[in-house]
Amino acid sequence: MTSATTLADIRAARERIAGKVERTPTVQSQSLTDRVGQPIHLKLEHHQTTGAFKLRGASNAIASLSPEDKTRGVVAAST
């Protein structure tokens, strides 16, 4: 079982992927805000060069590999 993601984990990931992904905007969804009664903001990851959020997680995963693991290479598939 993995532990919960901490703020420190998020900050470390942000440092690892800096310069590798685009900063994407957030917008408030008025329809969702009205529906739940709380401000709901959407992160527009479709603005990434790949058009999807997957680049962020993949970049972080690869940057987290040990030098030994990096020499073995990476295989990825996306659907």
PDB file of N, CA, C and O in Angstrom, chain B, residues numbered from 101:
ATOM      1  N   MET B 101       0.842  -1.170   0.000  1.00  0.00           N
ATOM      2  CA  MET B 101       0.000   0.000   0.000  1.00  0.00           C
ATOM      3  C   MET B 101       0.893   1.242   0.000  1.00  0.00           C
ATOM      4  O   MET B 101       1.870   1.307   0.747  1.00  0.00           O
ATOM      5  N   THR B 102       0.562   2.217  -0.830  1.00  0.00           N
ATOM      6  CA  THR B 102       1.343   3.446  -0.878  1.00  0.00           C
ATOM      7  C   THR B 102       0.784   4.454   0.109  1.00  0.00           C
ATOM      8  O   THR B 102      -0.399   4.433   0.450  1.00  0.00           O
ATOM      9  N   SER B 103       1.664   5.337   0.560  1.00  0.00           N
ATOM     10  CA  SER B 103       1.215   6.352   1.512  1.00  0.00           C
ATOM     11  C   SER B 103       0.565   7.521   0.774  1.00  0.00           C
ATOM     12  O   SER B 103       0.711   7.663  -0.440  1.00  0.00           O
ATOM     13  N   ALA B 104      -0.136   8.333   1.508  1.00  0.00           N
ATOM     14  CA  ALA B 104      -0.812   9.492   0.926  1.00  0.00           C
ATOM     15  C   ALA B 104       0.217  10.496   0.409  1.00  0.00           C
ATOM     16  O   ALA B 104       1.301  10.639   0.974  1.00  0.00           O
ATOM     17  N   THR B 105      -0.133  11.175  -0.654  1.00  0.00           N
ATOM     18  CA  THR B 105       0.728  12.209  -1.212  1.00  0.00           C
ATOM     19  C   THR B 105       0.744  13.409  -0.277  1.00  0.00           C
ATOM     20  O   THR B 105      -0.303  13.871   0.177  1.00  0.00           O
ATOM     21  N   THR B 106       1.943  13.909   0.006  1.00  0.00           N
ATOM     22  CA  THR B 106       2.085  15.056   0.897  1.00  0.00           C
ATOM     23  C   THR B 106       2.362  16.321   0.088  1.00  0.00           C
ATOM     24  O   THR B 106       2.655  16.257  -1.105  1.00  0.00           O
ATOM     25  N   LEU B 107       2.266  17.451   0.746  1.00  0.00           N
ATOM     26  CA  LEU B 107       2.609  18.719   0.103  1.00  0.00           C
ATOM     27  C   LEU B 107       4.076  18.712  -0.324  1.00  0.00           C
ATOM     28  O   LEU B 107       4.420  19.255  -1.374  1.00  0.00           O
ATOM     29  N   ALA B 108       4.935  18.104   0.481  1.00  0.00           N
ATOM     30  CA  ALA B 108       6.358  17.995   0.116  1.00  0.00           C
ATOM     31  C   ALA B 108       6.532  17.168  -1.155  1.00  0.00           C
ATOM     32  O   ALA B 108       7.373  17.494  -1.993  1.00  0.00           O
ATOM     33  N   ASP B 109       5.747  16.100  -1.308  1.00  0.00           N
ATOM     34  CA  ASP B 109       5.791  15.290  -2.536  1.00  0.00           C
ATOM     35  C   ASP B 109       5.415  16.138  -3.752  1.00  0.00           C
ATOM     36  O   ASP B 109       6.059  16.059  -4.799  1.00  0.00           O
ATOM     37  N   ILE B 110       4.381  16.938  -3.602  1.00  0.00           N
ATOM     38  CA  ILE B 110       3.911  17.780  -4.704  1.00  0.00           C
ATOM     39  C   ILE B 110       4.966  18.815  -5.068  1.00  0.00           C
ATOM     40  O   ILE B 110       5.224  19.056  -6.247  1.00  0.00           O
ATOM     41  N   ARG B 111       5.570  19.423  -4.062  1.00  0.00           N
ATOM     42  CA  ARG B 111       6.613  20.428  -4.331  1.00  0.00           C
ATOM     43  C   ARG B 111       7.828  19.797  -5.001  1.00  0.00           C
ATOM     44  O   ARG B 111       8.415  20.389  -5.906  1.00  0.00           O
ATOM     45  N   ALA B 112       8.203  18.610  -4.565  1.00  0.00           N
ATOM     46  CA  ALA B 112       9.340  17.915  -5.184  1.00  0.00           C
ATOM     47  C   ALA B 112       9.039  17.574  -6.639  1.00  0.00           C
ATOM     48  O   ALA B 112       9.900  17.724  -7.505  1.00  0.00           O
ATOM     49  N   ALA B 113       7.830  17.120  -6.905  1.00  0.00           N
ATOM     50  CA  ALA B 113       7.435  16.805  -8.284  1.00  0.00           C
ATOM     51  C   ALA B 113       7.459  18.067  -9.140  1.00  0.00           C
ATOM     52  O   ALA B 113       7.908  18.035 -10.286  1.00  0.00           O
ATOM     53  N   ARG B 114       6.985  19.160  -8.594  1.00  0.00           N
ATOM     54  CA  ARG B 114       6.997  20.431  -9.332  1.00  0.00           C
ATOM     55  C   ARG B 114       8.423  20.803  -9.736  1.00  0.00           C
ATOM     56  O   ARG B 114       8.653  21.253 -10.858  1.00  0.00           O
ATOM     57  N   GLU B 115       9.370  20.619  -8.836  1.00  0.00           N
ATOM     58  CA  GLU B 115      10.773  20.913  -9.149  1.00  0.00           C
ATOM     59  C   GLU B 115      11.311  19.976 -10.230  1.00  0.00           C
ATOM     60  O   GLU B 115      12.043  20.402 -11.124  1.00  0.00           O
ATOM     61  N   ARG B 116      10.941  18.695 -10.140  1.00  0.00           N
ATOM     62  CA  ARG B 116      11.445  17.716 -11.114  1.00  0.00           C
ATOM     63  C   ARG B 116      10.954  17.996 -12.530  1.00  0.00           C
ATOM     64  O   ARG B 116      11.685  17.772 -13.494  1.00  0.00           O
ATOM     65  N   ILE B 117       9.728  18.483 -12.664  1.00  0.00           N
ATOM     66  CA  ILE B 117       9.171  18.658 -14.012  1.00  0.00           C
ATOM     67  C   ILE B 117       9.285  20.091 -14.529  1.00  0.00           C
ATOM     68  O   ILE B 117       8.867  20.383 -15.649  1.00  0.00           O
ATOM     69  N   ALA B 118       9.846  20.980 -13.718  1.00  0.00           N
ATOM     70  CA  ALA B 118       9.999  22.375 -14.155  1.00  0.00           C
ATOM     71  C   ALA B 118      10.770  22.412 -15.470  1.00  0.00           C
ATOM     72  O   ALA B 118      11.827  21.793 -15.596  1.00  0.00           O
ATOM     73  N   GLY B 119      10.242  23.131 -16.436  1.00  0.00           N
ATOM     74  CA  GLY B 119      10.876  23.247 -17.744  1.00  0.00           C
ATOM     75  C   GLY B 119      10.562  22.112 -18.697  1.00  0.00           C
ATOM     76  O   GLY B 119      10.928  22.172 -19.871  1.00  0.00           O
ATOM     77  N   LYS B 120       9.890  21.079 -18.211  1.00  0.00           N
ATOM     78  CA  LYS B 120       9.553  19.930 -19.057  1.00  0.00           C
ATOM     79  C   LYS B 120       8.095  19.952 -19.516  1.00  0.00           C
ATOM     80  O   LYS B 120       7.742  19.328 -20.517  1.00  0.00           O
ATOM     81  N   VAL B 121       7.265  20.665 -18.788  1.00  0.00           N
ATOM     82  CA  VAL B 121       5.844  20.764 -19.131  1.00  0.00           C
ATOM     83  C   VAL B 121       5.435  22.231 -19.128  1.00  0.00           C
ATOM     84  O   VAL B 121       6.103  23.077 -18.534  1.00  0.00           O
ATOM     85  N   GLU B 122       4.345  22.509 -19.790  1.00  0.00           N
ATOM     86  CA  GLU B 122       3.811  23.875 -19.831  1.00  0.00           C
ATOM     87  C   GLU B 122       3.035  24.168 -18.550  1.00  0.00           C
ATOM     88  O   GLU B 122       2.394  23.283 -17.982  1.00  0.00           O
ATOM     89  N   ARG B 123       3.100  25.407 -18.109  1.00  0.00           N
ATOM     90  CA  ARG B 123       2.192  25.839 -17.036  1.00  0.00           C
ATOM     91  C   ARG B 123       0.831  26.030 -17.683  1.00  0.00           C
ATOM     92  O   ARG B 123       0.699  26.768 -18.659  1.00  0.00           O
ATOM     93  N   THR B 124      -0.152  25.382 -17.154  1.00  0.00           N
ATOM     94  CA  THR B 124      -1.485  25.456 -17.750  1.00  0.00           C
ATOM     95  C   THR B 124      -2.417  26.256 -16.841  1.00  0.00           C
ATOM     96  O   THR B 124      -2.272  26.236 -15.619  1.00  0.00           O
ATOM     97  N   PRO B 125      -3.364  26.951 -17.441  1.00  0.00           N
ATOM     98  CA  PRO B 125      -4.250  27.805 -16.644  1.00  0.00           C
ATOM     99  C   PRO B 125      -5.324  27.006 -15.907  1.00  0.00           C
ATOM    100  O   PRO B 125      -5.603  25.847 -16.215  1.00  0.00           O
ATOM    101  N   THR B 126      -5.905  27.672 -14.933  1.00  0.00           N
ATOM    102  CA  THR B 126      -7.106  27.158 -14.276  1.00  0.00           C
ATOM    103  C   THR B 126      -8.231  28.159 -14.537  1.00  0.00           C
ATOM    104  O   THR B 126      -7.996  29.361 -14.664  1.00  0.00           O
ATOM    105  N   VAL B 127      -9.426  27.650 -14.613  1.00  0.00           N
ATOM    106  CA  VAL B 127     -10.604  28.503 -14.781  1.00  0.00           C
ATOM    107  C   VAL B 127     -11.683  28.027 -13.823  1.00  0.00           C
ATOM    108  O   VAL B 127     -11.781  26.839 -13.515  1.00  0.00           O
ATOM    109  N   GLN B 128     -12.479  28.960 -13.364  1.00  0.00           N
ATOM    110  CA  GLN B 128     -13.598  28.573 -12.511  1.00  0.00           C
ATOM    111  C   GLN B 128     -14.746  28.112 -13.388  1.00  0.00           C
ATOM    112  O   GLN B 128     -15.097  28.762 -14.373  1.00  0.00           O
ATOM    113  N   SER B 129     -15.325  26.984 -13.016  1.00  0.00           N
ATOM    114  CA  SER B 129     -16.511  26.469 -13.699  1.00  0.00           C
ATOM    115  C   SER B 129     -17.738  26.991 -12.965  1.00  0.00           C
ATOM    116  O   SER B 129     -18.060  26.533 -11.869  1.00  0.00           O
ATOM    117  N   GLN B 130     -18.408  27.940 -13.570  1.00  0.00           N
ATOM    118  CA  GLN B 130     -19.578  28.521 -12.914  1.00  0.00           C
ATOM    119  C   GLN B 130     -20.696  27.496 -12.766  1.00  0.00           C
ATOM    120  O   GLN B 130     -21.393  27.484 -11.751  1.00  0.00           O
ATOM    121  N   SER B 131     -20.875  26.636 -13.769  1.00  0.00           N
ATOM    122  CA  SER B 131     -21.958  25.648 -13.680  1.00  0.00           C
ATOM    123  C   SER B 131     -21.703  24.649 -12.550  1.00  0.00           C
ATOM    124  O   SER B 131     -22.633  24.288 -11.829  1.00  0.00           O
ATOM    125  N   LEU B 132     -20.455  24.197 -12.386  1.00  0.00           N
ATOM    126  CA  LEU B 132     -20.150  23.274 -11.284  1.00  0.00           C
ATOM    127  C   LEU B 132     -20.195  23.990  -9.941  1.00  0.00           C
ATOM    128  O   LEU B 132     -20.663  23.429  -8.951  1.00  0.00           O
ATOM    129  N   THR B 133     -19.710  25.226  -9.906  1.00  0.00           N
ATOM    130  CA  THR B 133     -19.772  26.024  -8.683  1.00  0.00           C
ATOM    131  C   THR B 133     -21.220  26.187  -8.230  1.00  0.00           C
ATOM    132  O   THR B 133     -21.533  26.022  -7.051  1.00  0.00           O
ATOM    133  N   ASP B 134     -22.098  26.512  -9.174  1.00  0.00           N
ATOM    134  CA  ASP B 134     -23.521  26.669  -8.845  1.00  0.00           C
ATOM    135  C   ASP B 134     -24.124  25.358  -8.353  1.00  0.00           C
ATOM    136  O   ASP B 134     -24.974  25.349  -7.462  1.00  0.00           O
ATOM    137  N   ARG B 135     -23.682  24.269  -8.934  1.00  0.00           N
ATOM    138  CA  ARG B 135     -24.245  22.954  -8.603  1.00  0.00           C
ATOM    139  C   ARG B 135     -23.885  22.507  -7.189  1.00  0.00           C
ATOM    140  O   ARG B 135     -24.728  21.966  -6.474  1.00  0.00           O
ATOM    141  N   VAL B 136     -22.620  22.736  -6.779  1.00  0.00           N
ATOM    142  CA  VAL B 136     -22.173  22.228  -5.479  1.00  0.00           C
ATOM    143  C   VAL B 136     -22.099  23.300  -4.395  1.00  0.00           C
ATOM    144  O   VAL B 136     -21.912  22.987  -3.220  1.00  0.00           O
ATOM    145  N   GLY B 137     -22.244  24.557  -4.790  1.00  0.00           N
ATOM    146  CA  GLY B 137     -22.236  25.624  -3.795  1.00  0.00           C
ATOM    147  C   GLY B 137     -20.858  25.993  -3.283  1.00  0.00           C
ATOM    148  O   GLY B 137     -20.740  26.702  -2.284  1.00  0.00           O
ATOM    149  N   GLN B 138     -19.833  25.534  -3.938  1.00  0.00           N
ATOM    150  CA  GLN B 138     -18.447  25.859  -3.592  1.00  0.00           C
ATOM    151  C   GLN B 138     -17.705  26.178  -4.877  1.00  0.00           C
ATOM    152  O   GLN B 138     -18.046  25.635  -5.928  1.00  0.00           O
ATOM    153  N   PRO B 139     -16.693  27.049  -4.825  1.00  0.00           N
ATOM    154  CA  PRO B 139     -15.938  27.355  -6.040  1.00  0.00           C
ATOM    155  C   PRO B 139     -15.226  26.112  -6.581  1.00  0.00           C
ATOM    156  O   PRO B 139     -14.485  25.448  -5.856  1.00  0.00           O
ATOM    157  N   ILE B 140     -15.453  25.812  -7.830  1.00  0.00           N
ATOM    158  CA  ILE B 140     -14.808  24.683  -8.499  1.00  0.00           C
ATOM    159  C   ILE B 140     -13.948  25.239  -9.626  1.00  0.00           C
ATOM    160  O   ILE B 140     -14.431  25.951 -10.507  1.00  0.00           O
ATOM    161  N   HIS B 141     -12.660  24.899  -9.579  1.00  0.00           N
ATOM    162  CA  HIS B 141     -11.715  25.352 -10.599  1.00  0.00           C
ATOM    163  C   HIS B 141     -11.236  24.148 -11.395  1.00  0.00           C
ATOM    164  O   HIS B 141     -11.011  23.074 -10.837  1.00  0.00           O
ATOM    165  N   LEU B 142     -11.084  24.328 -12.681  1.00  0.00           N
ATOM    166  CA  LEU B 142     -10.622  23.266 -13.573  1.00  0.00           C
ATOM    167  C   LEU B 142      -9.225  23.601 -14.071  1.00  0.00           C
ATOM    168  O   LEU B 142      -8.961  24.741 -14.453  1.00  0.00           O
ATOM    169  N   LYS B 143      -8.326  22.617 -14.071  1.00  0.00           N
ATOM    170  CA  LYS B 143      -6.962  22.774 -14.584  1.00  0.00           C
ATOM    171  C   LYS B 143      -6.986  22.359 -16.043  1.00  0.00           C
ATOM    172  O   LYS B 143      -7.352  21.226 -16.358  1.00  0.00           O
ATOM    173  N   LEU B 144      -6.604  23.250 -16.931  1.00  0.00           N
ATOM    174  CA  LEU B 144      -6.739  23.014 -18.370  1.00  0.00           C
ATOM    175  C   LEU B 144      -5.505  22.319 -18.941  1.00  0.00           C
ATOM    176  O   LEU B 144      -4.728  22.916 -19.686  1.00  0.00           O
ATOM    177  N   GLU B 145      -5.341  21.054 -18.580  1.00  0.00           N
ATOM    178  CA  GLU B 145      -4.168  20.294 -19.017  1.00  0.00           C
ATOM    179  C   GLU B 145      -4.179  19.988 -20.507  1.00  0.00           C
ATOM    180  O   GLU B 145      -3.154  19.583 -21.056  1.00  0.00           O
ATOM    181  N   HIS B 146      -5.305  20.171 -21.169  1.00  0.00           N
ATOM    182  CA  HIS B 146      -5.326  19.961 -22.619  1.00  0.00           C
ATOM    183  C   HIS B 146      -4.509  21.033 -23.344  1.00  0.00           C
ATOM    184  O   HIS B 146      -4.324  20.953 -24.558  1.00  0.00           O
ATOM    185  N   HIS B 147      -4.024  22.028 -22.611  1.00  0.00           N
ATOM    186  CA  HIS B 147      -3.129  23.032 -23.194  1.00  0.00           C
ATOM    187  C   HIS B 147      -1.677  22.549 -23.248  1.00  0.00           C
ATOM    188  O   HIS B 147      -0.825  23.239 -23.808  1.00  0.00           O
ATOM    189  N   GLN B 148      -1.379  21.375 -22.676  1.00  0.00           N
ATOM    190  CA  GLN B 148      -0.027  20.807 -22.800  1.00  0.00           C
ATOM    191  C   GLN B 148       0.270  20.545 -24.271  1.00  0.00           C
ATOM    192  O   GLN B 148      -0.648  20.407 -25.080  1.00  0.00           O
ATOM    193  N   THR B 149       1.549  20.477 -24.614  1.00  0.00           N
ATOM    194  CA  THR B 149       1.917  20.221 -26.012  1.00  0.00           C
ATOM    195  C   THR B 149       1.372  18.883 -26.492  1.00  0.00           C
ATOM    196  O   THR B 149       1.136  18.707 -27.687  1.00  0.00           O
ATOM    197  N   THR B 150       1.170  17.942 -25.581  1.00  0.00           N
ATOM    198  CA  THR B 150       0.621  16.635 -25.940  1.00  0.00           C
ATOM    199  C   THR B 150      -0.902  16.644 -25.987  1.00  0.00           C
ATOM    200  O   THR B 150      -1.511  15.697 -26.486  1.00  0.00           O
ATOM    201  N   GLY B 151      -1.518  17.697 -25.475  1.00  0.00           N
ATOM    202  CA  GLY B 151      -2.973  17.785 -25.444  1.00  0.00           C
ATOM    203  C   GLY B 151      -3.606  16.990 -24.320  1.00  0.00           C
ATOM    204  O   GLY B 151      -4.819  16.776 -24.322  1.00  0.00           O
ATOM    205  N   ALA B 152      -2.800  16.545 -23.352  1.00  0.00           N
ATOM    206  CA  ALA B 152      -3.331  15.725 -22.265  1.00  0.00           C
ATOM    207  C   ALA B 152      -2.491  15.905 -21.005  1.00  0.00           C
ATOM    208  O   ALA B 152      -1.378  16.428 -21.061  1.00  0.00           O
ATOM    209  N   PHE B 153      -3.026  15.471 -19.879  1.00  0.00           N
ATOM    210  CA  PHE B 153      -2.335  15.574 -18.600  1.00  0.00           C
ATOM    211  C   PHE B 153      -1.204  14.568 -18.450  1.00  0.00           C
ATOM    212  O   PHE B 153      -0.371  14.714 -17.555  1.00  0.00           O
ATOM    213  N   LYS B 154      -1.154  13.558 -19.298  1.00  0.00           N
ATOM    214  CA  LYS B 154      -0.232  12.438 -19.118  1.00  0.00           C
ATOM    215  C   LYS B 154       1.233  12.858 -19.110  1.00  0.00           C
ATOM    216  O   LYS B 154       2.055  12.211 -18.461  1.00  0.00           O
ATOM    217  N   LEU B 155       1.570  13.930 -19.819  1.00  0.00           N
ATOM    218  CA  LEU B 155       2.952  14.398 -19.875  1.00  0.00           C
ATOM    219  C   LEU B 155       3.475  14.746 -18.492  1.00  0.00           C
ATOM    220  O   LEU B 155       4.637  14.483 -18.182  1.00  0.00           O
ATOM    221  N   ARG B 156       2.633  15.330 -17.666  1.00  0.00           N
ATOM    222  CA  ARG B 156       3.040  15.749 -16.320  1.00  0.00           C
ATOM    223  C   ARG B 156       3.453  14.538 -15.472  1.00  0.00           C
ATOM    224  O   ARG B 156       4.523  14.543 -14.863  1.00  0.00           O
ATOM    225  N   GLY B 157       2.619  13.521 -15.434  1.00  0.00           N
ATOM    226  CA  GLY B 157       2.931  12.329 -14.640  1.00  0.00           C
ATOM    227  C   GLY B 157       4.087  11.533 -15.207  1.00  0.00           C
ATOM    228  O   GLY B 157       4.928  11.036 -14.458  1.00  0.00           O
ATOM    229  N   ALA B 158       4.137  11.408 -16.528  1.00  0.00           N
ATOM    230  CA  ALA B 158       5.226  10.660 -17.157  1.00  0.00           C
ATOM    231  C   ALA B 158       6.559  11.355 -16.931  1.00  0.00           C
ATOM    232  O   ALA B 158       7.558  10.698 -16.640  1.00  0.00           O
ATOM    233  N   SER B 159       6.586  12.674 -17.061  1.00  0.00           N
ATOM    234  CA  SER B 159       7.828  13.424 -16.835  1.00  0.00           C
ATOM    235  C   SER B 159       8.299  13.267 -15.399  1.00  0.00           C
ATOM    236  O   SER B 159       9.493  13.097 -15.151  1.00  0.00           O
ATOM    237  N   ASN B 160       7.379  13.321 -14.461  1.00  0.00           N
ATOM    238  CA  ASN B 160       7.742  13.152 -13.060  1.00  0.00           C
ATOM    239  C   ASN B 160       8.247  11.739 -12.786  1.00  0.00           C
ATOM    240  O   ASN B 160       9.230  11.560 -12.067  1.00  0.00           O
ATOM    241  N   ALA B 161       7.586  10.746 -13.350  1.00  0.00           N
ATOM    242  CA  ALA B 161       8.011   9.358 -13.130  1.00  0.00           C
ATOM    243  C   ALA B 161       9.417   9.120 -13.673  1.00  0.00           C
ATOM    244  O   ALA B 161      10.240   8.495 -13.006  1.00  0.00           O
ATOM    245  N   ILE B 162       9.694   9.608 -14.863  1.00  0.00           N
ATOM    246  CA  ILE B 162      11.014   9.408 -15.462  1.00  0.00           C
ATOM    247  C   ILE B 162      12.075  10.179 -14.684  1.00  0.00           C
ATOM    248  O   ILE B 162      13.168   9.662 -14.450  1.00  0.00           O
ATOM    249  N   ALA B 163      11.764  11.408 -14.282  1.00  0.00           N
ATOM    250  CA  ALA B 163      12.723  12.206 -13.517  1.00  0.00           C
ATOM    251  C   ALA B 163      13.000  11.594 -12.149  1.00  0.00           C
ATOM    252  O   ALA B 163      14.039  11.873 -11.551  1.00  0.00           O
ATOM    253  N   SER B 164      12.093  10.767 -11.647  1.00  0.00           N
ATOM    254  CA  SER B 164      12.258  10.132 -10.337  1.00  0.00           C
ATOM    255  C   SER B 164      13.081   8.848 -10.391  1.00  0.00           C
ATOM    256  O   SER B 164      13.455   8.310  -9.348  1.00  0.00           O
ATOM    257  N   LEU B 165      13.365   8.356 -11.585  1.00  0.00           N
ATOM    258  CA  LEU B 165      14.123   7.112 -11.713  1.00  0.00           C
ATOM    259  C   LEU B 165      15.564   7.291 -11.250  1.00  0.00           C
ATOM    260  O   LEU B 165      16.134   8.377 -11.353  1.00  0.00           O
ATOM    261  N   SER B 166      16.135   6.217 -10.744  1.00  0.00           N
ATOM    262  CA  SER B 166      17.555   6.241 -10.384  1.00  0.00           C
ATOM    263  C   SER B 166      18.380   6.254 -11.666  1.00  0.00           C
ATOM    264  O   SER B 166      17.884   5.857 -12.720  1.00  0.00           O
ATOM    265  N   PRO B 167      19.633   6.705 -11.593  1.00  0.00           N
ATOM    266  CA  PRO B 167      20.490   6.675 -12.786  1.00  0.00           C
ATOM    267  C   PRO B 167      20.583   5.268 -13.388  1.00  0.00           C
ATOM    268  O   PRO B 167      20.618   5.113 -14.609  1.00  0.00           O
ATOM    269  N   GLU B 168      20.623   4.258 -12.537  1.00  0.00           N
ATOM    270  CA  GLU B 168      20.688   2.871 -13.018  1.00  0.00           C
ATOM    271  C   GLU B 168      19.428   2.503 -13.799  1.00  0.00           C
ATOM    272  O   GLU B 168      19.507   1.909 -14.874  1.00  0.00           O
ATOM    273  N   ASP B 169      18.279   2.857 -13.257  1.00  0.00           N
ATOM    274  CA  ASP B 169      17.022   2.559 -13.950  1.00  0.00           C
ATOM    275  C   ASP B 169      16.909   3.322 -15.270  1.00  0.00           C
ATOM    276  O   ASP B 169      16.366   2.801 -16.244  1.00  0.00           O
ATOM    277  N   LYS B 170      17.417   4.548 -15.302  1.00  0.00           N
ATOM    278  CA  LYS B 170      17.362   5.342 -16.538  1.00  0.00           C
ATOM    279  C   LYS B 170      18.173   4.691 -17.655  1.00  0.00           C
ATOM    280  O   LYS B 170      17.799   4.775 -18.825  1.00  0.00           O
ATOM    281  N   THR B 171      19.282   4.044 -17.299  1.00  0.00           N
ATOM    282  CA  THR B 171      20.108   3.408 -18.336  1.00  0.00           C
ATOM    283  C   THR B 171      19.401   2.211 -18.956  1.00  0.00           C
ATOM    284  O   THR B 171      19.727   1.814 -20.075  1.00  0.00           O
ATOM    285  N   ARG B 172      18.447   1.637 -18.253  1.00  0.00           N
ATOM    286  CA  ARG B 172      17.693   0.496 -18.793  1.00  0.00           C
ATOM    287  C   ARG B 172      16.666   0.936 -19.829  1.00  0.00           C
ATOM    288  O   ARG B 172      16.215   0.129 -20.642  1.00  0.00           O
ATOM    289  N   GLY B 173      16.296   2.212 -19.802  1.00  0.00           N
ATOM    290  CA  GLY B 173      15.324   2.731 -20.759  1.00  0.00           C
ATOM    291  C   GLY B 173      13.918   2.707 -20.198  1.00  0.00           C
ATOM    292  O   GLY B 173      13.661   2.198 -19.108  1.00  0.00           O
ATOM    293  N   VAL B 174      13.022   3.273 -20.979  1.00  0.00           N
ATOM    294  CA  VAL B 174      11.620   3.389 -20.583  1.00  0.00           C
ATOM    295  C   VAL B 174      10.750   2.993 -21.758  1.00  0.00           C
ATOM    296  O   VAL B 174      11.007   3.392 -22.894  1.00  0.00           O
ATOM    297  N   VAL B 175       9.728   2.213 -21.488  1.00  0.00           N
ATOM    298  CA  VAL B 175       8.731   1.871 -22.494  1.00  0.00           C
ATOM    299  C   VAL B 175       7.403   2.414 -21.990  1.00  0.00           C
ATOM    300  O   VAL B 175       7.035   2.195 -20.836  1.00  0.00           O
ATOM    301  N   ALA B 176       6.692   3.115 -22.848  1.00  0.00           N
ATOM    302  CA  ALA B 176       5.407   3.686 -22.446  1.00  0.00           C
ATOM    303  C   ALA B 176       4.359   3.420 -23.514  1.00  0.00           C
ATOM    304  O   ALA B 176       4.662   3.360 -24.706  1.00  0.00           O
ATOM    305  N   ALA B 177       3.141   3.266 -23.072  1.00  0.00           N
ATOM    306  CA  ALA B 177       2.010   3.111 -23.990  1.00  0.00           C
ATOM    307  C   ALA B 177       0.879   3.979 -23.474  1.00  0.00           C
ATOM    308  O   ALA B 177       0.712   4.136 -22.264  1.00  0.00           O
ATOM    309  N   SER B 178       0.116   4.533 -24.372  1.00  0.00           N
ATOM    310  CA  SER B 178      -0.993   5.389 -23.986  1.00  0.00           C
ATOM    311  C   SER B 178      -2.206   5.049 -24.837  1.00  0.00           C
ATOM    312  O   SER B 178      -2.093   4.788 -26.034  1.00  0.00           O
ATOM    313  N   THR B 179      -3.359   5.058 -24.201  1.00  0.00           N
ATOM    314  CA  THR B 179      -4.586   4.802 -24.952  1.00  0.00           C
ATOM    315  C   THR B 179      -5.512   5.983 -24.864  1.00  0.00           C
ATOM    316  O   THR B 179      -6.602   5.957 -25.436  1.00  0.00           O
TER     317      THR B 179
END
